[in-house]
Amino acid sequence: MNKSELIDAIAKDAGITKVAAKAALESFISNVTTTLKTKEGKVSLVGFGTFSVSERAARQGINPATKKPINIEAKTVAKFKAGADLSSAVAMANAPAAGKKKK
């Protein structure tokens, strides 16, 4: 699902216009982004998940083309951890049907 498909789905489910759904989605994205830029940098949606900021340490990697070692700088990254409700919904949707074996 891409952004425009998500806007269509939100509009249909909430019974609002696509313009209102787009404004709501853009507001959500803007507020999450603004919050992650702060020192506390965490947005928790119970059952859905948590957006947070993580620090990645500097490390040494390997250039796959030349096989030579390269230094990868430390950086701050955004991350998402799925909540229990979302995790179980995805697990159940992707669980193999009872009685069928994987090949």
PyRosetta script that sets phi, psi and omega in degrees:
from pyrosetta import init, pose_from_sequence

init()
pose = pose_from_sequence("MNKSELIDAIAKDAGITKVAAKAALESFISNVTTTLKTKEGKVSLVGFGTFSVSERAARQGINPATKKPINIEAKTVAKFKAGADLSSAVAMANAPAAGKKKK")
pose.set_psi(1, 131.5)
pose.set_omega(1, 176.8)
pose.set_phi(2, -102.2)
pose.set_psi(2, -178.0)
pose.set_omega(2, -173.9)
pose.set_phi(3, -60.9)
pose.set_psi(3, -45.0)
pose.set_omega(3, -178.1)
pose.set_phi(4, -67.6)
pose.set_psi(4, -35.1)
pose.set_omega(4, 176.4)
pose.set_phi(5, -67.7)
pose.set_psi(5, -37.3)
pose.set_omega(5, 176.9)
pose.set_phi(6, -65.5)
pose.set_psi(6, -41.6)
pose.set_omega(6, 176.9)
pose.set_phi(7, -60.2)
pose.set_psi(7, -44.6)
pose.set_omega(7, 177.6)
pose.set_phi(8, -59.4)
pose.set_psi(8, -44.4)
pose.set_omega(8, -179.1)
pose.set_phi(9, -65.6)
pose.set_psi(9, -42.7)
pose.set_omega(9, 178.6)
pose.set_phi(10, -62.6)
pose.set_psi(10, -45.2)
pose.set_omega(10, -179.9)
pose.set_phi(11, -60.0)
pose.set_psi(11, -44.7)
pose.set_omega(11, -178.8)
pose.set_phi(12, -67.0)
pose.set_psi(12, -48.0)
pose.set_omega(12, -178.0)
pose.set_phi(13, -65.0)
pose.set_psi(13, -39.1)
pose.set_omega(13, -176.3)
pose.set_phi(14, -90.1)
pose.set_psi(14, -8.1)
pose.set_omega(14, -179.4)
pose.set_phi(15, 67.5)
pose.set_psi(15, 37.0)
pose.set_omega(15, 178.8)
pose.set_phi(16, -121.7)
pose.set_psi(16, 171.5)
pose.set_omega(16, 179.7)
pose.set_phi(17, -74.2)
pose.set_psi(17, 161.9)
pose.set_omega(17, 177.1)
pose.set_phi(18, -65.4)
pose.set_psi(18, -32.5)
pose.set_omega(18, 178.7)
pose.set_phi(19, -63.8)
pose.set_psi(19, -44.3)
pose.set_omega(19, 179.1)
pose.set_phi(20, -67.3)
pose.set_psi(20, -39.9)
pose.set_omega(20, 179.1)
pose.set_phi(21, -64.8)
pose.set_psi(21, -40.5)
pose.set_omega(21, 178.1)
pose.set_phi(22, -64.0)
pose.set_psi(22, -42.6)
pose.set_omega(22, 179.2)
pose.set_phi(23, -63.3)
pose.set_psi(23, -41.2)
pose.set_omega(23, 179.4)
pose.set_phi(24, -64.8)
pose.set_psi(24, -45.1)
pose.set_omega(24, 179.9)
pose.set_phi(25, -64.3)
pose.set_psi(25, -44.3)
pose.set_omega(25, 179.3)
pose.set_phi(26, -64.7)
pose.set_psi(26, -35.9)
pose.set_omega(26, 176.2)
pose.set_phi(27, -64.8)
pose.set_psi(27, -43.8)
pose.set_omega(27, 178.0)
pose.set_phi(28, -58.6)
pose.set_psi(28, -50.0)
pose.set_omega(28, -179.1)
pose.set_phi(29, -61.1)
pose.set_psi(29, -44.2)
pose.set_omega(29, -180.0)
pose.set_phi(30, -62.5)
pose.set_psi(30, -44.0)
pose.set_omega(30, -178.9)
pose.set_phi(31, -68.9)
pose.set_psi(31, -38.6)
pose.set_omega(31, 176.4)
pose.set_phi(32, -64.4)
pose.set_psi(32, -45.0)
pose.set_omega(32, -179.7)
pose.set_phi(33, -61.5)
pose.set_psi(33, -46.6)
pose.set_omega(33, 179.5)
pose.set_phi(34, -61.2)
pose.set_psi(34, -43.0)
pose.set_omega(34, 179.7)
pose.set_phi(35, -65.3)
pose.set_psi(35, -40.7)
pose.set_omega(35, -179.7)
pose.set_phi(36, -67.2)
pose.set_psi(36, -21.7)
pose.set_omega(36, 178.0)
pose.set_phi(37, -78.1)
pose.set_psi(37, -15.9)
pose.set_omega(37, -178.9)
pose.set_phi(38, -80.2)
pose.set_psi(38, 171.9)
pose.set_omega(38, -178.6)
pose.set_phi(39, -63.7)
pose.set_psi(39, -41.8)
pose.set_omega(39, -179.5)
pose.set_phi(40, -72.0)
pose.set_psi(40, -39.9)
pose.set_omega(40, 172.2)
pose.set_phi(41, 41.6)
pose.set_psi(41, 59.3)
pose.set_omega(41, -179.8)
pose.set_phi(42, -150.8)
pose.set_psi(42, 133.2)
pose.set_omega(42, 175.6)
pose.set_phi(43, -126.2)
pose.set_psi(43, 117.1)
pose.set_omega(43, -178.8)
pose.set_phi(44, -110.7)
pose.set_psi(44, 126.2)
pose.set_omega(44, 174.5)
pose.set_phi(45, -117.4)
pose.set_psi(45, 101.4)
pose.set_omega(45, -173.6)
pose.set_phi(46, -53.5)
pose.set_psi(46, 129.0)
pose.set_omega(46, 179.6)
pose.set_phi(47, 89.7)
pose.set_psi(47, -31.6)
pose.set_omega(47, -178.8)
pose.set_phi(48, -91.9)
pose.set_psi(48, -55.4)
pose.set_omega(48, 178.9)
pose.set_phi(49, 158.6)
pose.set_psi(49, -175.7)
pose.set_omega(49, -176.7)
pose.set_phi(50, -130.6)
pose.set_psi(50, 127.5)
pose.set_omega(50, 172.0)
pose.set_phi(51, -93.1)
pose.set_psi(51, 133.3)
pose.set_omega(51, -179.9)
pose.set_phi(52, -148.8)
pose.set_psi(52, 177.1)
pose.set_omega(52, 179.5)
pose.set_phi(53, -114.2)
pose.set_psi(53, 140.2)
pose.set_omega(53, 179.8)
pose.set_phi(54, -132.7)
pose.set_psi(54, 147.3)
pose.set_omega(54, 177.1)
pose.set_phi(55, -98.6)
pose.set_psi(55, 125.8)
pose.set_omega(55, 174.9)
pose.set_phi(56, -99.1)
pose.set_psi(56, 129.2)
pose.set_omega(56, -180.0)
pose.set_phi(57, -73.4)
pose.set_psi(57, 156.4)
pose.set_omega(57, 173.6)
pose.set_phi(58, -65.8)
pose.set_psi(58, 147.3)
pose.set_omega(58, -179.0)
pose.set_phi(59, -153.9)
pose.set_psi(59, 170.8)
pose.set_omega(59, 177.9)
pose.set_phi(60, -104.8)
pose.set_psi(60, 134.1)
pose.set_omega(60, 178.4)
pose.set_phi(61, -123.3)
pose.set_psi(61, -173.9)
pose.set_omega(61, 179.3)
pose.set_phi(62, -128.0)
pose.set_psi(62, 129.8)
pose.set_omega(62, 175.4)
pose.set_phi(63, -70.1)
pose.set_psi(63, 116.9)
pose.set_omega(63, -175.5)
pose.set_phi(64, -65.0)
pose.set_psi(64, -26.0)
pose.set_omega(64, -179.2)
pose.set_phi(65, -77.3)
pose.set_psi(65, -41.3)
pose.set_omega(65, -175.4)
pose.set_phi(66, -105.1)
pose.set_psi(66, -12.5)
pose.set_omega(66, -177.4)
pose.set_phi(67, 64.6)
pose.set_psi(67, 14.7)
pose.set_omega(67, 178.9)
pose.set_phi(68, -90.5)
pose.set_psi(68, 146.8)
pose.set_omega(68, 178.2)
pose.set_phi(69, -68.6)
pose.set_psi(69, 143.9)
pose.set_omega(69, 176.5)
pose.set_phi(70, -132.9)
pose.set_psi(70, 153.0)
pose.set_omega(70, 176.9)
pose.set_phi(71, -93.5)
pose.set_psi(71, 127.9)
pose.set_omega(71, 177.4)
pose.set_phi(72, -105.0)
pose.set_psi(72, 123.3)
pose.set_omega(72, -175.6)
pose.set_phi(73, -71.7)
pose.set_psi(73, 156.2)
pose.set_omega(73, 173.9)
pose.set_phi(74, -67.2)
pose.set_psi(74, 149.3)
pose.set_omega(74, 177.3)
pose.set_phi(75, -155.9)
pose.set_psi(75, 161.9)
pose.set_omega(75, 177.1)
pose.set_phi(76, -98.8)
pose.set_psi(76, 131.5)
pose.set_omega(76, -178.3)
pose.set_phi(77, -129.0)
pose.set_psi(77, 152.7)
pose.set_omega(77, 173.9)
pose.set_phi(78, -87.5)
pose.set_psi(78, 144.2)
pose.set_omega(78, 176.8)
pose.set_phi(79, -141.0)
pose.set_psi(79, 161.9)
pose.set_omega(79, -179.9)
pose.set_phi(80, -132.1)
pose.set_psi(80, 130.8)
pose.set_omega(80, 175.6)
pose.set_phi(81, -116.5)
pose.set_psi(81, 118.8)
pose.set_omega(81, -178.4)
pose.set_phi(82, -64.8)
pose.set_psi(82, 141.8)
pose.set_omega(82, 176.7)
pose.set_phi(83, -80.2)
pose.set_psi(83, 174.2)
pose.set_omega(83, -175.8)
pose.set_phi(84, -62.1)
pose.set_psi(84, -44.0)
pose.set_omega(84, -178.6)
pose.set_phi(85, -63.9)
pose.set_psi(85, -44.8)
pose.set_omega(85, 179.5)
pose.set_phi(86, -65.3)
pose.set_psi(86, -44.8)
pose.set_omega(86, 180.0)
pose.set_phi(87, -59.7)
pose.set_psi(87, -45.2)
pose.set_omega(87, -178.8)
pose.set_phi(88, -70.1)
pose.set_psi(88, -35.0)
pose.set_omega(88, 178.1)
pose.set_phi(89, -64.4)
pose.set_psi(89, -42.2)
pose.set_omega(89, 179.1)
pose.set_phi(90, -68.4)
pose.set_psi(90, -41.7)
pose.set_omega(90, -180.0)
pose.set_phi(91, -62.8)
pose.set_psi(91, -41.7)
pose.set_omega(91, -179.4)
pose.set_phi(92, -69.5)
pose.set_psi(92, -37.1)
pose.set_omega(92, -179.9)
pose.set_phi(93, -67.9)
pose.set_psi(93, -29.2)
pose.set_omega(93, -176.8)
pose.set_phi(94, -103.8)
pose.set_psi(94, 4.9)
pose.set_omega(94, 180.0)
pose.set_phi(95, -72.7)
pose.set_psi(95, 140.5)
pose.set_omega(95, 177.2)
pose.set_phi(96, -65.9)
pose.set_psi(96, 147.8)
pose.set_omega(96, -179.9)
pose.set_phi(97, -63.3)
pose.set_psi(97, 147.2)
pose.set_omega(97, -179.7)
pose.set_phi(98, -61.1)
pose.set_psi(98, 135.0)
pose.set_omega(98, 176.9)
pose.set_phi(99, 90.7)
pose.set_psi(99, -13.7)
pose.set_omega(99, 178.8)
pose.set_phi(100, -97.3)
pose.set_psi(100, 138.6)
pose.set_omega(100, 178.7)
pose.set_phi(101, -105.4)
pose.set_psi(101, 146.4)
pose.set_omega(101, 174.6)
pose.set_phi(102, -74.3)
pose.set_psi(102, 145.2)
pose.set_omega(102, 178.0)
pose.set_phi(103, -90.8)
pose.dump_pdb("model.pdb")
